[in-house]
């Protein structure tokens, strides 16, 4: 955020916002040996489905290739699952949402494991609630 006050009667403010998650993915792609091999194959022209976008991010079939360095998968899952806009979606819904943007090995398995370990989902989701049992007649 930058605030420039050149005259007392005028204020000019400029706010620049960048997604830190997107920047972290972009930086970690160049540290992951698996993605570096994929990038080399793409540069030799052997992989047509792999591209590097104008933003410098490696994509396969248009999906962002996410590395698992520094717990990046965990961070993506946390943001997708605990955001106030999503409110703890199920594993199926979360996978459907994330597969539109991201791609990594064992993605579905990671999502299922993450949702299974979510304490909020374990306690409050309908699927995990125990039935009260049969109704008992109260005799007075």
Backbone bond lengths (Angstrom), bond angles and torsions (degrees), N, CA, C in turn:
res aa  C-N    CA-C-N  psi(-1)  N-CA   C-N-CA  omega(-1)  CA-C   N-CA-C  phi
1 X - - - 1.444 - - 1.509 107.86 -
2 X 1.321 115.86 135.67 1.450 120.52 -178.83 1.515 108.81 -128.51
3 X 1.297 117.40 134.24 1.453 123.18 178.74 1.514 107.51 -123.32
4 X 1.331 116.07 123.50 1.455 120.94 -177.64 1.521 108.49 -121.21
5 X 1.298 115.98 116.97 1.462 121.22 178.26 1.521 106.95 -115.56
6 X 1.332 115.60 98.25 1.461 118.99 -178.94 1.522 111.79 -94.22
7 X 1.321 117.61 -30.46 1.460 122.22 176.72 1.525 107.97 -130.68
8 X 1.304 117.46 146.81 1.467 119.79 -177.62 1.536 114.27 -60.06
9 X 1.320 118.46 -28.35 1.465 120.07 -176.46 1.527 112.55 -90.55
10 X 1.325 117.32 -6.84 1.454 119.90 -177.47 1.526 110.57 -125.61
11 X 1.314 114.76 142.07 1.458 120.59 176.30 1.529 107.50 -130.85
12 X 1.316 116.09 128.81 1.452 121.77 177.59 1.517 107.94 -118.55
13 X 1.292 116.09 122.04 1.459 120.16 -179.19 1.525 109.20 -123.55
14 X 1.301 115.68 141.74 1.465 121.96 178.46 1.516 107.88 -132.18
15 X 1.311 116.61 123.58 1.453 121.25 179.00 1.530 108.16 -113.34
16 X 1.314 115.54 123.60 1.456 121.19 177.94 1.516 106.93 -115.85
17 X 1.322 115.32 124.64 1.456 120.42 -178.07 1.517 108.98 -119.78
18 X 1.321 116.48 133.47 1.454 121.79 176.22 1.509 108.84 -131.05
19 X 1.296 115.04 144.96 1.452 120.34 179.01 1.526 108.94 -76.36
20 X 1.294 116.83 113.00 1.459 119.81 -178.87 1.534 110.92 -66.22
21 X 1.326 117.22 -30.89 1.458 120.78 177.90 1.531 110.05 -63.70
22 X 1.320 117.07 -45.39 1.453 121.66 179.27 1.531 110.88 -62.34
23 X 1.323 116.89 -41.54 1.466 120.88 178.46 1.534 110.97 -65.51
24 X 1.315 117.14 -39.39 1.471 120.52 178.65 1.522 111.07 -65.57
25 X 1.323 116.88 -39.93 1.465 120.36 177.09 1.521 109.66 -62.16
26 X 1.317 115.84 -44.85 1.458 121.34 -178.60 1.525 111.79 -61.08
27 X 1.325 117.24 -43.54 1.464 121.16 -179.50 1.526 111.16 -68.77
28 X 1.329 117.72 -42.76 1.460 121.86 -175.84 1.529 113.01 -72.09
29 X 1.317 117.87 -18.53 1.456 119.61 178.17 1.528 111.14 -63.51
30 X 1.316 116.99 -30.55 1.460 120.55 -178.19 1.522 112.46 -86.33
31 X 1.324 117.66 -3.80 1.460 121.95 176.70 1.526 112.46 -101.40
32 X 1.318 117.31 -18.80 1.466 122.00 -176.61 1.533 110.14 -82.08
33 X 1.345 118.31 120.49 1.467 120.01 -178.45 1.528 113.55 -62.93
34 X 1.331 117.88 -34.15 1.469 120.39 179.18 1.524 111.60 -65.46
35 X 1.329 116.14 -41.77 1.459 119.70 179.79 1.526 111.26 -72.94
36 X 1.326 117.05 -29.52 1.463 119.72 176.18 1.525 110.95 -66.30
37 X 1.329 117.23 -38.79 1.467 120.79 175.56 1.521 109.89 -63.07
38 X 1.316 116.53 -43.28 1.463 121.47 178.59 1.526 110.79 -62.23
39 X 1.321 116.25 -39.85 1.463 121.29 178.97 1.531 110.75 -65.66
40 X 1.337 117.79 -40.92 1.460 121.30 177.94 1.527 111.34 -63.67
41 X 1.320 116.92 -41.43 1.465 121.24 177.84 1.525 109.63 -61.78
42 X 1.327 116.07 -41.12 1.457 120.66 -179.72 1.525 111.01 -65.70
43 X 1.320 117.58 -40.71 1.460 120.90 -178.53 1.524 112.02 -68.67
44 X 1.328 118.06 -26.70 1.460 121.34 176.56 1.526 111.69 -81.74
45 X 1.326 116.62 -5.59 1.457 121.03 177.24 1.507 114.81 86.23
46 X 1.322 117.70 12.61 1.461 120.64 -178.09 1.525 113.39 -86.84
47 X 1.305 117.94 -18.21 1.471 121.22 -177.25 1.522 108.88 -123.20
48 X 1.319 116.54 102.83 1.470 121.55 -178.27 1.526 112.25 -77.10
49 X 1.349 116.74 -25.47 1.464 120.05 -177.09 1.527 112.59 -80.20
50 X 1.336 117.87 -9.07 1.459 122.04 179.98 1.520 108.64 -101.42
51 X 1.338 116.08 128.25 1.465 120.62 -179.82 1.523 109.85 -136.62
52 X 1.311 115.28 160.34 1.463 121.76 170.69 1.521 105.76 -114.20
53 X 1.322 116.49 118.45 1.452 121.72 -176.36 1.522 112.99 -73.25
54 X 1.326 115.04 177.27 1.462 120.98 178.17 1.524 111.54 -62.76
55 X 1.331 116.29 -25.31 1.461 121.12 179.66 1.527 112.39 -83.97
56 X 1.345 117.79 -2.26 1.461 121.67 177.56 1.513 114.35 85.41
57 X 1.325 117.43 13.28 1.459 121.73 -177.60 1.528 109.52 -99.04
58 X 1.324 115.67 133.83 1.460 122.49 178.28 1.524 109.43 -75.58
59 X 1.322 115.98 128.15 1.462 121.35 -178.30 1.522 109.86 -130.28
60 X 1.325 115.20 145.85 1.453 121.27 174.10 1.519 107.65 -122.83
61 X 1.321 116.46 122.83 1.472 122.42 -174.98 1.525 110.92 55.99
62 X 1.319 118.16 31.03 1.455 122.61 179.28 1.522 114.65 84.11
63 X 1.319 118.03 -1.50 1.466 122.31 -178.76 1.522 109.92 -100.31
64 X 1.311 116.40 143.06 1.463 121.72 -179.75 1.524 109.40 -71.24
65 X 1.331 116.56 125.53 1.466 121.69 177.28 1.525 107.90 -82.03
66 X 1.307 116.80 111.75 1.458 121.88 -176.90 1.519 110.43 -98.76
67 X 1.312 115.95 125.91 1.457 122.38 177.03 1.525 108.76 -82.51
68 X 1.320 117.38 159.10 1.462 120.26 178.32 1.524 111.61 -103.09
69 X 1.292 118.01 22.76 1.455 120.86 178.93 1.528 109.03 -77.01
70 X 1.322 116.13 141.10 1.474 123.69 -179.50 1.520 112.79 57.51
71 X 1.339 117.48 32.08 1.460 121.03 176.10 1.516 113.63 65.94
72 X 1.326 117.01 34.79 1.459 120.94 -177.25 1.525 112.07 -67.12
73 X 1.332 117.62 -37.07 1.470 120.16 177.58 1.524 109.87 -62.37
74 X 1.311 115.96 -42.87 1.474 120.78 179.49 1.529 110.78 -61.32
75 X 1.314 116.76 -39.82 1.462 120.77 178.95 1.523 111.50 -66.52
76 X 1.323 117.09 -41.85 1.470 120.87 177.64 1.522 109.83 -62.71
77 X 1.334 116.55 -44.39 1.464 120.28 179.85 1.522 111.56 -64.74
78 X 1.324 116.71 -40.11 1.467 120.34 179.35 1.520 110.96 -63.22
79 X 1.325 117.18 -44.46 1.464 120.40 -179.56 1.529 111.25 -66.91
80 X 1.325 116.67 -36.96 1.460 119.97 -179.40 1.524 112.43 -75.26
81 X 1.314 117.55 -28.53 1.466 120.29 -174.85 1.526 112.99 -94.27
82 X 1.297 117.43 -35.11 1.462 120.21 -173.01 1.520 113.93 -105.75
83 X 1.306 117.46 9.19 1.454 120.65 178.85 1.522 109.90 -67.39
84 X 1.307 116.95 149.81 1.463 119.77 -179.72 1.526 111.88 -69.52
85 X 1.328 117.40 -15.76 1.456 120.44 179.65 1.525 112.36 -85.83
86 X 1.328 117.55 -23.04 1.457 120.58 -177.12 1.524 113.00 -102.35
87 X 1.302 118.29 -31.60 1.457 124.53 175.96 1.531 112.40 53.42
88 X 1.295 117.20 65.03 1.462 125.32 173.64 1.534 113.32 51.62
89 X 1.347 117.15 68.95 1.466 118.39 177.95 1.526 111.34 -71.18
90 X 1.311 115.49 162.54 1.465 120.21 176.82 1.525 109.18 -71.01
91 X 1.321 116.10 170.77 1.464 120.74 -178.35 1.529 110.93 -63.86
92 X 1.316 117.75 -37.88 1.459 121.22 -178.97 1.530 110.18 -65.96
93 X 1.318 116.84 -47.85 1.467 120.97 179.98 1.521 110.74 -64.29
94 X 1.300 117.21 -40.55 1.451 121.47 -179.82 1.527 110.87 -64.93
95 X 1.332 116.85 -41.58 1.468 120.55 178.05 1.528 110.65 -64.24
96 X 1.322 117.23 -42.63 1.461 120.90 179.51 1.528 111.06 -62.32
97 X 1.324 116.81 -37.87 1.463 120.09 179.26 1.523 112.28 -72.46
98 X 1.319 117.39 -44.28 1.456 120.93 -175.59 1.524 113.40 -74.24
99 X 1.331 117.94 -31.04 1.459 119.11 -177.66 1.525 112.24 -71.43
100 X 1.319 117.65 -10.68 1.463 121.00 175.08 1.523 111.79 -76.73
101 X 1.352 116.80 -18.58 1.463 119.96 -175.02 1.523 114.04 -123.57
102 X 1.341 117.62 -34.91 1.460 121.51 -171.61 1.519 111.62 -118.73
103 X 1.335 113.39 160.74 1.452 120.11 177.37 1.522 108.65 -147.82
104 X 1.321 116.83 128.42 1.459 121.67 171.18 1.524 108.21 -156.92
105 X 1.330 115.26 162.13 1.458 119.94 179.55 1.525 109.34 -67.85
106 X 1.319 116.58 143.00 1.473 123.92 178.60 1.530 112.07 61.48
107 X 1.303 117.49 29.96 1.462 121.35 -177.11 1.526 111.63 -60.82
108 X 1.322 116.81 -48.26 1.463 120.42 -177.89 1.529 111.14 -63.19
109 X 1.324 116.68 -42.11 1.457 120.90 179.77 1.534 110.94 -64.77
110 X 1.325 117.29 -41.55 1.467 121.14 178.08 1.528 111.58 -61.96
111 X 1.323 116.45 -40.11 1.468 120.47 179.95 1.523 110.71 -66.68
112 X 1.329 117.15 -44.85 1.473 120.62 179.63 1.525 110.57 -61.34
113 X 1.328 117.26 -43.51 1.466 120.88 178.91 1.525 111.32 -64.70
114 X 1.326 117.24 -40.33 1.466 120.58 -179.14 1.529 111.24 -63.94
115 X 1.321 116.14 -46.05 1.469 119.93 -179.59 1.527 110.36 -66.54
116 X 1.331 117.38 -36.42 1.464 120.53 179.51 1.524 111.67 -65.09
117 X 1.332 118.15 -30.89 1.462 121.43 -179.24 1.523 113.37 -90.79
118 X 1.331 118.02 -2.35 1.470 120.72 179.74 1.531 109.22 -72.03
119 X 1.326 116.67 116.51 1.469 120.70 -177.70 1.521 112.33 -64.39
120 X 1.313 116.66 -37.58 1.455 119.96 179.74 1.527 110.61 -62.36
121 X 1.321 116.78 -42.98 1.468 120.26 178.95 1.525 111.58 -67.97
122 X 1.314 117.46 -36.34 1.462 120.66 179.92 1.522 111.91 -64.27
123 X 1.314 117.06 -34.94 1.464 119.99 -176.32 1.515 114.20 -89.51
124 X 1.327 117.87 -34.71 1.452 119.22 -166.86 1.520 115.96 -111.28
125 X 1.307 118.79 -13.87 1.464 119.23 -179.79 1.521 110.09 -73.52
126 X 1.314 115.58 147.39 1.452 122.24 -176.85 1.535 111.68 -61.32
127 X 1.335 116.68 -37.47 1.460 120.00 -176.92 1.526 112.28 -61.95
128 X 1.328 116.82 -26.09 1.452 121.28 -174.66 1.532 113.25 -97.91
129 X 1.305 116.85 0.75 1.456 120.14 -179.93 1.525 109.51 -82.94
130 X 1.328 115.91 139.75 1.464 120.85 175.96 1.521 109.74 -83.66
131 X 1.292 115.63 142.50 1.455 118.80 176.01 1.525 109.45 -70.83
132 X 1.300 115.85 150.23 1.448 120.68 -178.36 1.519 113.47 -72.44
133 X 1.297 118.05 -15.91 1.453 121.49 -178.58 1.520 110.86 100.76
134 X 1.316 115.89 -173.15 1.453 120.33 -179.56 1.524 110.25 -73.53
135 X 1.325 115.28 149.56 1.448 119.36 178.14 1.525 109.85 -72.66
136 X 1.296 115.39 140.23 1.464 120.66 179.27 1.523 109.47 -108.34
137 X 1.285 117.21 139.22 1.450 122.05 177.39 1.517 108.04 -78.70
138 X 1.318 115.06 127.54 1.461 119.45 177.21 1.530 108.82 -90.34
139 X 1.322 116.26 127.30 1.462 121.52 179.69 1.518 107.95 -109.36
140 X 1.311 114.91 126.63 1.467 119.50 179.51 1.478 111.88 -105.22
